[in-house]
């Protein structure tokens, strides 16, 4: 009996020692109080009203669609103020007897004044030019005998049938013309303008006293065999008697005519 008690006591002592050793090996946090749990963040929840679906409606019977009646808009006649009148230009006055007399004595530049006066005479007999399909221009090649009678007239081109018709009628009904100033047949080309913005520019006679320019000759042309010539400009002084006062006199009227030609062409200020 004594031996059994001693063995039980030894076992109990060994169990206590073993338990204390195991307890010493536990982590240091063993037995410490647990930290408080973190507070949850504040959350705000909005209540959304539940979606209420409308009750299904009964299908309605489609009503027949009546065709719409066409509405007629009454036409408003344009007022006379709204209508734009087409542009027009009356014919220039016919040359006077004094102008024809001056033209019949003007010899410079292949009877330049006579040719212009003839074209003005034809245009004055064609009437008023109106904006539209009838406006245009026509160009002729004319040959006038030394006594002033028409020898030959040929139409080169035309942009208007009306302008061509009126020009031919005017040429057939021309009054007797004075003789040619040079005493030789006068052959030239003339454009007759039948347009509502210009009737043909009056030429300038300011520099007509200068000699006629020589026909063009290429100064650099060479046939390869003859000795080459150096190109020189020929000096042609004015005639010793001076220029006629009606051809080169620098007057206010001459400048006014030049300005009028530019104004008629470009319509400045309009």
DARAGI-V589478 format. One record per backbone hydrogen bond with DSSP energy under -1.0 kcal/mol. NH is the residue of the N-H (numbers start at 0). CO is the residue of the C=O. E is the energy in kcal/mol with one decimal. If there is no record, write none. Layout:
NH_CO_E / NH_CO_E
//
This chain:
4_0_-1.9 / 5_1_-1.9 / 6_2_-1.8 / 7_3_-1.9 / 8_4_-2.4 / 9_5_-2.2 / 10_6_-2.0 / 11_7_-2.3 / 12_8_-2.3 / 13_9_-2.3 / 14_10_-2.1 / 15_11_-2.2 / 16_12_-2.4 / 17_13_-2.3 / 18_14_-2.3 / 19_15_-2.2 / 20_16_-2.3 / 21_17_-2.2 / 22_18_-1.8 / 23_19_-1.8 / 24_20_-1.2 / 29_26_-1.5 / 31_28_-1.8 / 82_78_-1.2 / 88_128_-2.3 / 99_95_-2.1 / 100_96_-2.1 / 101_97_-2.3 / 102_98_-2.2 / 103_99_-2.0 / 110_106_-1.1 / 111_107_-1.9 / 114_110_-2.1 / 115_111_-1.9 / 116_112_-2.3 / 117_113_-2.2 / 118_114_-1.9 / 119_115_-2.2 / 120_116_-2.0 / 121_117_-1.9 / 122_118_-2.2 / 123_119_-2.1 / 125_122_-1.4 / 128_88_-2.5 / 130_86_-3.3 / 134_131_-1.2 / 135_193_-2.5 / 137_191_-2.1 / 138_156_-2.6 / 139_189_-2.8 / 140_153_-2.9 / 141_187_-2.8 / 142_151_-2.6 / 143_185_-2.8 / 144_148_-3.2 / 147_144_-2.2 / 150_142_-2.9 / 151_142_-1.8 / 153_140_-2.1 / 155_138_-2.7 / 156_138_-1.0 / 158_136_-2.6 / 163_159_-2.1 / 164_160_-2.5 / 165_161_-2.8 / 166_162_-2.1 / 167_163_-2.3 / 168_164_-2.1 / 169_165_-2.2 / 170_166_-2.4 / 171_167_-2.2 / 172_168_-1.3 / 173_170_-1.1 / 179_145_-2.2 / 182_179_-1.1 / 185_143_-2.5 / 187_141_-2.1 / 189_139_-2.2 / 191_137_-3.5 / 193_135_-2.7 / 209_206_-1.3 / 220_217_-1.2 / 241_238_-1.5 / 246_243_-1.5 / 247_243_-1.5 / 250_248_-1.3 / 254_250_-1.7 / 255_251_-2.4 / 256_252_-2.2 / 257_253_-1.9 / 258_254_-2.4 / 259_255_-2.2 / 260_256_-1.9 / 261_257_-1.6 / 262_258_-2.4 / 263_259_-2.6 / 264_260_-1.6 / 265_261_-2.5 / 266_262_-2.0 / 269_266_-1.4
//
